[in-house]
Amino acid sequence: MAKLLIVTQVLENYGSEANPFWKAKGSSEYVVKNFTAFTAVNATVQSLRHEIEIDNPLYSEYIVSWEVVDNDYLTDFERSQLEYEGRIDFPTTELELAA
């Protein structure tokens, strides 16, 4: 089994709608567990865009990359939680594919 890992860029507007000043504020990660649609990765990502991406005058989040990873893959944040806390209290956001 595998996971589909999707990574985003987050931006916040520190200006106004008329005079925007966008600053990068990190990223977010999303996973689709038990992923098997290896020949339709791009189509799968496109079908999930509406659940992930946000674009308004004050905040923007958009997909920057995706890849298929092993089912036991942990994000850097999840690995850090295990290393320092011994458990994962804040897992990566899971997305479900429409049936």
LOMARLO-259535 format. One record per residue (C-alpha): residue in three letters; chain; x, y, z. Coordinates in steps of 0.05 Angstrom, whole numbers, plus 32768, in hexadecimal, padded with zeros to 4 digits. Example, Ala and Ser with C-alpha at 12.3 -4.5 7.8 and 13.67 -1.06 7.14 Angstrom:
% residues 2
atom res: ALA | chain: A | c1: 80F6 | c2: 7FA6 | c3: 809C
atom res: SER | chain: A | c1: 8111 | c2: 7FEB | c3: 808F
This chain:
% residues 99
atom res: MET | chain: A | c1: 8000 | c2: 8000 | c3: 8000
atom res: ALA | chain: A | c1: 8013 | c2: 8048 | c3: 7FF8
atom res: LYS | chain: A | c1: 7FFE | c2: 808F | c3: 800A
atom res: LEU | chain: A | c1: 7FF6 | c2: 80CB | c3: 7FDD
atom res: LEU | chain: A | c1: 8019 | c2: 8105 | c3: 7FFF
atom res: ILE | chain: A | c1: 8004 | c2: 814C | c3: 7FEA
atom res: VAL | chain: A | c1: 802B | c2: 8189 | c3: 8000
atom res: THR | chain: A | c1: 8011 | c2: 81D1 | c3: 7FFF
atom res: GLN | chain: A | c1: 802D | c2: 8218 | c3: 8006
atom res: VAL | chain: A | c1: 8008 | c2: 8247 | c3: 8035
atom res: LEU | chain: A | c1: 8009 | c2: 8293 | c3: 802C
atom res: GLU | chain: A | c1: 7FEB | c2: 82CA | c3: 8057
atom res: ASN | chain: A | c1: 7FDC | c2: 8311 | c3: 8041
atom res: TYR | chain: A | c1: 7FF9 | c2: 8343 | c3: 8073
atom res: GLY | chain: A | c1: 7FE1 | c2: 837D | c3: 8049
atom res: SER | chain: A | c1: 7F9B | c2: 838C | c3: 8031
atom res: GLU | chain: A | c1: 7F71 | c2: 8373 | c3: 7FF8
atom res: ALA | chain: A | c1: 7F82 | c2: 83B3 | c3: 7FD1
atom res: ASN | chain: A | c1: 7FCC | c2: 83B2 | c3: 7FE3
atom res: PRO | chain: A | c1: 7FDF | c2: 836A | c3: 7FF2
atom res: PHE | chain: A | c1: 8020 | c2: 8354 | c3: 8015
atom res: TRP | chain: A | c1: 8024 | c2: 8308 | c3: 8011
atom res: LYS | chain: A | c1: 8052 | c2: 82E1 | c3: 803F
atom res: ALA | chain: A | c1: 8060 | c2: 8297 | c3: 803B
atom res: LYS | chain: A | c1: 804A | c2: 8276 | c3: 807C
atom res: GLY | chain: A | c1: 8062 | c2: 822F | c3: 8073
atom res: SER | chain: A | c1: 803F | c2: 81F3 | c3: 8056
atom res: SER | chain: A | c1: 800D | c2: 81BC | c3: 8065
atom res: GLU | chain: A | c1: 800D | c2: 8173 | c3: 8054
atom res: TYR | chain: A | c1: 7FD2 | c2: 8145 | c3: 8043
atom res: VAL | chain: A | c1: 7FD0 | c2: 80FA | c3: 8038
atom res: VAL | chain: A | c1: 7FA3 | c2: 80C9 | c3: 8015
atom res: LYS | chain: A | c1: 7FAE | c2: 8086 | c3: 8037
atom res: ASN | chain: A | c1: 7FAB | c2: 8042 | c3: 8013
atom res: PHE | chain: A | c1: 7FB7 | c2: 8064 | c3: 7FD1
atom res: THR | chain: A | c1: 7FB6 | c2: 8035 | c3: 7F94
atom res: ALA | chain: A | c1: 7FA5 | c2: 8062 | c3: 7F58
atom res: PHE | chain: A | c1: 7FED | c2: 8065 | c3: 7F41
atom res: THR | chain: A | c1: 7FDB | c2: 8073 | c3: 7EF9
atom res: ALA | chain: A | c1: 7FAC | c2: 80AC | c3: 7F0D
atom res: VAL | chain: A | c1: 7FD6 | c2: 80D4 | c3: 7F3F
atom res: ASN | chain: A | c1: 7FCE | c2: 8117 | c3: 7F1B
atom res: ALA | chain: A | c1: 7F83 | c2: 810D | c3: 7F12
atom res: THR | chain: A | c1: 7F7D | c2: 80FA | c3: 7F5C
atom res: VAL | chain: A | c1: 7FA1 | c2: 8139 | c3: 7F72
atom res: GLN | chain: A | c1: 7F75 | c2: 8164 | c3: 7F44
atom res: SER | chain: A | c1: 7F37 | c2: 8144 | c3: 7F62
atom res: LEU | chain: A | c1: 7F4E | c2: 8158 | c3: 7FA8
atom res: ARG | chain: A | c1: 7F61 | c2: 81A0 | c3: 7F99
atom res: HIS | chain: A | c1: 7F1D | c2: 81BB | c3: 7FAF
atom res: GLU | chain: A | c1: 7F27 | c2: 819B | c3: 7FF4
atom res: ILE | chain: A | c1: 7F6D | c2: 81B8 | c3: 7FFD
atom res: GLU | chain: A | c1: 7F77 | c2: 81F9 | c3: 7FD9
atom res: ILE | chain: A | c1: 7F5E | c2: 823C | c3: 7FF4
atom res: ASP | chain: A | c1: 7F64 | c2: 8280 | c3: 7FD3
atom res: ASN | chain: A | c1: 7F47 | c2: 82BF | c3: 7FF2
atom res: PRO | chain: A | c1: 7F60 | c2: 8306 | c3: 7FFD
atom res: LEU | chain: A | c1: 7F81 | c2: 82F4 | c3: 8040
atom res: TYR | chain: A | c1: 7F98 | c2: 82AC | c3: 803A
atom res: SER | chain: A | c1: 7FAE | c2: 827D | c3: 8003
atom res: GLU | chain: A | c1: 7FC1 | c2: 8234 | c3: 8003
atom res: TYR | chain: A | c1: 7FD3 | c2: 820E | c3: 7FC4
atom res: ILE | chain: A | c1: 7FF1 | c2: 81CB | c3: 7FB1
atom res: VAL | chain: A | c1: 803B | c2: 81CD | c3: 7FA1
atom res: SER | chain: A | c1: 804D | c2: 8183 | c3: 7F9C
atom res: TRP | chain: A | c1: 8035 | c2: 813C | c3: 7FA5
atom res: GLU | chain: A | c1: 8054 | c2: 80F7 | c3: 7FA6
atom res: VAL | chain: A | c1: 8042 | c2: 80AF | c3: 7FB5
atom res: VAL | chain: A | c1: 8066 | c2: 8097 | c3: 7FF4
atom res: ASP | chain: A | c1: 8068 | c2: 8056 | c3: 801C
atom res: ASN | chain: A | c1: 802C | c2: 804A | c3: 8049
atom res: ASP | chain: A | c1: 8059 | c2: 804F | c3: 8087
atom res: TYR | chain: A | c1: 8074 | c2: 8093 | c3: 8071
atom res: LEU | chain: A | c1: 8074 | c2: 80C9 | c3: 80A7
atom res: THR | chain: A | c1: 8079 | c2: 8113 | c3: 8099
atom res: ASP | chain: A | c1: 80B0 | c2: 813B | c3: 80BA
atom res: PHE | chain: A | c1: 807E | c2: 8156 | c3: 80EC
atom res: GLU | chain: A | c1: 8065 | c2: 8110 | c3: 80FE
atom res: ARG | chain: A | c1: 80AD | c2: 80F7 | c3: 8106
atom res: SER | chain: A | c1: 80BD | c2: 8132 | c3: 8133
atom res: GLN | chain: A | c1: 8081 | c2: 8123 | c3: 815F
atom res: LEU | chain: A | c1: 8097 | c2: 80DB | c3: 8167
atom res: GLU | chain: A | c1: 80DE | c2: 80EF | c3: 8176
atom res: TYR | chain: A | c1: 80CD | c2: 8124 | c3: 81AB
atom res: GLU | chain: A | c1: 808A | c2: 810D | c3: 81C6
atom res: GLY | chain: A | c1: 808B | c2: 80C2 | c3: 81B9
atom res: ARG | chain: A | c1: 8048 | c2: 80C6 | c3: 8195
atom res: ILE | chain: A | c1: 8024 | c2: 80EA | c3: 815C
atom res: ASP | chain: A | c1: 7FEF | c2: 8119 | c3: 8178
atom res: PHE | chain: A | c1: 7FE7 | c2: 8142 | c3: 8138
atom res: PRO | chain: A | c1: 7FE6 | c2: 8113 | c3: 80FB
atom res: THR | chain: A | c1: 7FE8 | c2: 812B | c3: 80B4
atom res: THR | chain: A | c1: 7FA2 | c2: 813D | c3: 8099
atom res: GLU | chain: A | c1: 7F84 | c2: 8101 | c3: 8075
atom res: LEU | chain: A | c1: 7F59 | c2: 810A | c3: 8037
atom res: GLU | chain: A | c1: 7F26 | c2: 80D8 | c3: 801D
atom res: LEU | chain: A | c1: 7F1C | c2: 80CA | c3: 7FD4
atom res: ALA | chain: A | c1: 7ED4 | c2: 80CD | c3: 7FBB
atom res: ALA | chain: A | c1: 7EB9 | c2: 8088 | c3: 7FAD
